[in-house]
Amino acid sequence: MRKILSKTNYLFSLVVIALFCSLSTQAKDKEVSKDIKVEIKEYINHHLKDSYDFSLFSYTNNSGEHVYIGIPLPVIIWDNGIKVFSSSRLKHGEAVTKLGSDYYKLEHGKIYKTDSVGTISYDKENHITNYAPLDLSVTKGVVSMLLISFLMFYIFKNLAESYRKTGGLPIGIGRFFEPIIIYLRDDIAKPNIGEKKYSSYMSFLLTVFFFIWFLNLLGLTPLGVNVTGNIAVTFGLALLTFLITNFTGTRDYWLHIFDPLGSSMKWSSKILLYIVLIPIELLGLIIKPFSLLIRLYANMQAGHIVIMSIIGLMFVFKSWIGSPLSFGLAFAIAIIELLVAFLQAYIFTMLSALYFGFASEEHESH
């Protein structure tokens, strides 16, 4: 035991010394370090937001201009008529795009109308006052969701056809997906919703599970996609759960909300209690889907921030010890994020099934 502890202390001392050496090296060049930290912070913020193209990498040429390598996407705006052009013309906000007699510029991830010089005006609260046209662009988040939708349709269509050919026996990739589908049915849908009504909700539960899971996995690729870390996307998914829950709610479900005490007490005795209970029950209708969207959004957003921050430490340390340690830690967290990608899809699906079970539950007497 002493030998193990001594080895552990020795390794810990090496890590501390390595970090100290890296930090002391960086202290010699504070101005360069500050610029790197600011650049890393801006890069992380850019990665977390939706954008008009898939940026792979960039470099500065001999003339000092930034050259961006990636896949541009179509920009669609409405300003006295529909206007369509390639996002490459925006040059990440470094150029002004001319369309007819109008000029447009990308500023803080949004397109604004400007002049030939690219003037952007701000008010006292540092808000942009330029006119922003209606934006209907196909961003990388939209493309990612469409890509995952087509991928899911292709996979499960082929899976259904293979079942018809083999008489219900999975082949190929179906052997991987069938246990997951059976698990979602037998361990999530049936226990939470019930044997009678679970089948009515299975299509949504399967769709939302694989949709979130595949998007989470896509976010771990070098494409720099952060769809499930976008609160607008998680809001849309949670809104679907909210609508299905309340539109399929039974009479007992609504009686539990507006008459939680049932017939155990007279109305004259419980009316004062209902002044408190009914608002709480109604608030619960909003809190449940809100917890869904915040949990998914916060976990995926935090995962991207942590990985990108640790990768950025490699450029801050600039040492033969600190940089490999940062890379190793980032790699370990990326492996954990593979589990988190599945876990968040599972939690969202399980809680949705639980809410559906509350809404579809029926009692012999209330």
MOHUKA-V532585 format. One record per pair of residues at least 24 apart in sequence whose C-alpha atoms are under 8 Angstrom apart, sorted by the first residue. I is the first residue (numbers start at 1). J is the second residue. Records with the same first field share a line. If there is no record, write none. Layout:
I=J, J
This chain:
18=321, 322
19=321, 322
22=317, 318, 319, 321, 322
23=317
25=317
26=316, 317, 318
33=316
36=315, 316
37=316
40=309, 312
44=305, 308, 309
47=224, 225, 226
48=225, 226, 229, 230, 301, 304, 305
49=109, 226, 230
50=109, 139, 140, 141, 225, 226, 227, 230
51=109, 139, 140, 141
52=87, 137, 138, 139, 140
53=87, 88, 139, 140
54=140, 223, 224
55=223, 224
56=222, 223, 224
73=138, 139, 140
74=137, 138, 139
75=136, 137, 138, 139
76=135, 136, 137, 138
77=133, 134, 135, 136, 137
78=133, 134, 135, 136
79=133, 134
111=135
140=225
141=225, 226, 227
144=215, 225, 227
145=215, 227
148=211, 214, 215
149=211
152=210, 211
181=206
188=350, 353
189=350, 353
192=353, 354, 356, 357
193=353, 354, 356, 357, 358, 360, 361
194=357
197=360
201=353, 356
205=349, 352, 353
208=237, 345, 349
209=345, 346, 348, 349
210=345
212=344, 345
213=341, 342, 344, 345
216=300, 341, 342
217=338, 341
220=334, 337
226=300, 301, 304
228=296, 297, 300, 301
229=296, 297, 298, 299, 300, 301
230=297, 301
231=293, 294, 297
234=292, 293, 294, 296, 297
235=290, 293
237=293
238=289, 290, 292, 293
239=289
241=289, 352
242=285, 289
244=356
245=355, 356, 359
246=359
248=359, 360
249=356, 358, 359, 360
250=359, 360, 361, 362
251=362
252=361, 362, 363, 366
253=358, 359, 360, 361, 362
255=366
257=281, 282
262=366
263=366
292=348, 351
296=344, 348
299=344
300=341
303=337
307=333, 334
